[in-house]
Amino acid sequence: MSNDSNATNQSWGGRFNEPTDAFVAEFTASVQFDQRMYFHDIQGSIAHATMLAKVGVLSEQERDQIIQGLSEVRADIEAGEFEWSVALEDVHMNIEAKLTEKIGITGKKLHTGRSRNDQVATDIRLYLRDEIDFIASEITRLQQGIVGLAQREAETIMPGFTHLQTAQPVTFGHHVMAWNEMLQRDYERLMDCRKRVNIMPLGAAALAGTSYPIDRALTAELLGFERPSYNSLDSVSDRDFAIEFCSFASLLLMHLSRASEELILWASAQFDFIDLPDRFCTGSSIMPQKKNPDVPELVRGKSGRVTGHLISLLMLMKSQPLAYNKDNQEDKEPLFDVLDTVKGCLRAYADMVPALQVKASKMRNAALKGFATATDLADYLVVKGMPFRDAHEVVGKAVAYGIERGKDLSEMSLEELQQFSDTIVDDVFDVLTLEGSVNARNHIGGTAPAQVREAVKRAEQGLSTR
């Protein structure tokens, strides 16, 4: 990167009598990180030039010169032949300076009717919109993997937990479909956020609009925006859309973090419910037996990083008066890091989840411990006419008996069970089995294998329409 920061920026230097201090130039520049928006900056400039020619501010020849020059600049950047200058501060002025170098004075006409304030606001929205579309496709890919796993394991029984204590038997397919529900909400939030990203600020200029006869509706159409923004002051200073995206990302990473915690527990020797493929794990430098679940652990850790960026953007905006302030330069690094983090985590999960190896027998054995069918026994007694509170007490005594003798309810004889209530008869064993327990919950949202398959079918139908 060129460091010609002793020069005065020619885009605004006419009012100044001395060059910018070299440190200040470096300190205030954003080109080090906003150059990633080069494609969208050029995209916006081509649309702006096209509009200026349509309204007669530029000639058709000038428009064609500008578009050709911008295409050459883009090719230079993509070929790695573009030298970024800190003295020119940002991606916008670097591209404009190179354009003018290529096509002469016509390049200086490109900025007519706009400001860097509305230009950067437009670039961020264009960039974020494309990133949202990619992230949406990765969420869909992850959901497809989860749904496929649920279909495969619709009848696999595992202990369901509350307080991380064995509660009731559930199917593994039902459990992972809970992850799908979380991701479905995340997807819907992302699509809702996209609607507000897809509003065009270009034409607001510095803060008050422009006196040139611009056609903002045409520019919005050329760039694929839903419509132009309606207030120039808000247009250049609004970063709600970035905060909203980071809010979505924080919720998404929180959900992935919860799933990560479960995968980490399940992969441990103490649970031994699943096996993570070797390619998603690492070993220990001194303990040869170790297989560390690094991918879930990193995703769990990165959730805090993303939430931190959300708080950073909220604090960035909370005391800013209208309209644009230099503070807003600090919006990009948090946003860009959130985007990179989200894409990395989703890719890891979408690759990893379909490859999970489920240890069904280990899950089933775990479900046989902890009196997972105690609620089923209480429900059985209620169906026989006993008040629930009395049934609760009866089952509690049976559980205490089982703890004392090391027996699960399903392992007790009919005579043993009847000492707690003579309401219990032979058919009790239909509800004390794990299969009987899960199959009994055969309603929408229930854990029964039939309901898991229905949930899978609904999810597949929804995913197929995206």
Summary of the structure (lengths in Angstrom):
residues: 466
radius of gyration: 30.6
end to end distance: 42.1
largest distance: 100.4
contacts: 1514
relative contact order: 0.10
helix: 67%
strand: 5%
